[in-house]
């Protein structure tokens, strides 16, 4: 029986720092990634790590998107409340200014329709 030669290579992400390539029937060496896909525990560990990373990225994306949206919404609400308060204050100032500085106009500008300004003097006979 012929023994299939095995070539040892250094690998940076495994704990043992070694990966094995097998000599294929056509005389070429197998790819180094075959070492991971042939070892089912390493394969599933890599799949779980990738899935976990993807989930974390999606959760962070959703969190920061909602956070920014809520901050913008809150800022808008506060600005609206302050604007309404300022408008109420300005209206009150204008109303007080008008009350203090202008007298009310009669309902009609015709002199006969308005009430006399002075009391009529009654002369006895």
C-alpha positions in Angstrom: 0.0 0.0 0.0 1.2 3.4 -0.9 1.2 6.0 1.8 -0.2 9.4 0.8 2.4 12.1 1.7 1.2 14.9 4.0 2.8 18.3 3.8 2.9 20.4 7.0 2.3 24.1 6.8 2.2 26.9 9.3 -1.2 28.5 9.9 -1.9 31.7 11.9 -5.4 31.1 13.3 -5.3 27.7 14.8 -4.0 27.0 18.3 -1.6 24.3 17.1 -0.2 26.6 14.4 -0.2 23.7 11.9 -2.4 22.7 9.1 -2.0 19.7 6.8 -2.3 19.4 3.1 -2.9 16.1 1.3 -1.3 15.0 -1.9 -4.0 14.5 -4.4 -4.1 11.8 -7.1 -2.9 14.2 -9.8 0.2 15.1 -7.9 -1.0 18.6 -6.6 -1.5 19.5 -3.0 -5.0 20.2 -1.6 -5.9 23.8 -0.6 -5.1 24.8 3.0 -8.8 25.6 3.6 -9.6 21.9 3.2 -8.0 21.5 6.7 -10.8 23.6 8.2 -13.7 22.1 6.1 -12.6 18.6 6.9 -12.5 19.2 10.6 -16.2 19.5 11.5 -15.6 21.1 14.9 -13.4 23.9 13.5 -16.0 24.4 10.7 -18.9 24.8 13.1 -16.9 27.0 15.4 -16.1 29.3 12.4 -19.7 29.3 11.3 -21.0 30.2 14.8 -18.3 32.9 15.2 -19.3 34.5 11.8 -23.0 34.3 12.6 -22.5 35.8 16.0 -20.5 38.7 14.5 -23.2 39.3 11.9 -25.9 39.4 14.6 -23.8 41.8 16.7 -23.3 44.2 13.8 -27.1 44.2 12.9 -28.1 44.8 16.6 -25.6 47.7 16.9 -26.8 49.2 13.6 -30.4 49.0 14.7 -29.5 50.5 18.2 -27.6 53.5 16.8 -30.2 54.1 14.1 -33.1 54.2 16.6 -31.0 56.2 19.1 -30.3 58.9 16.5 -33.9 59.0 15.4 -35.2 59.4 19.0 -32.7 62.1 19.7 -33.7 64.0 16.6 -37.4 63.5 17.5 -36.9 64.7 21.1 -34.9 67.8 19.9 -37.7 68.6 17.5 -40.3 68.3 20.3 -38.3 70.5 22.7 -37.7 73.2 20.0 -41.5 73.2 19.2 -42.4 73.6 22.9 -39.9 76.5 23.3 -41.2 78.2 20.1 -44.8 77.9 21.3 -43.7 79.4 24.7 -42.0 82.3 23.0 -45.0 83.0 20.8 -47.3 83.0 23.8 -44.9 85.4 25.6 -44.8 87.7 22.6 -48.6 87.7 22.2 -49.0 88.6 25.9 -46.5 91.4 25.6 -48.3 92.8 22.6 -51.6 92.6 24.3 -50.4 94.4 27.4 -48.7 97.0 25.2 -51.9 97.7 23.3 -54.0 97.8 26.6 -51.6 100.3 28.2 -51.1 102.6 25.2 -54.3 102.7 23.2 -57.9 103.4 24.2 -60.7 101.4 22.7 -62.4 102.7 19.6 -66.2 103.3 19.5 -68.2 100.8 17.5 -69.1 103.4 14.9 -67.0 106.4 13.7 -70.1 108.5 13.0 -70.4 111.2 15.6 -74.1 110.8 16.2 -73.8 107.1 16.7 -71.2 107.3 19.5 -71.9 108.2 23.0 -71.1 111.8 24.0 -67.8 112.3 25.8 -69.2 114.7 28.3 -72.3 114.7 30.4 -75.0 117.1 29.1 -75.6 120.0 31.3 -79.2 120.3 32.3 -80.4 124.0 32.6 -83.4 124.5 35.0 -86.4 126.7 33.7 
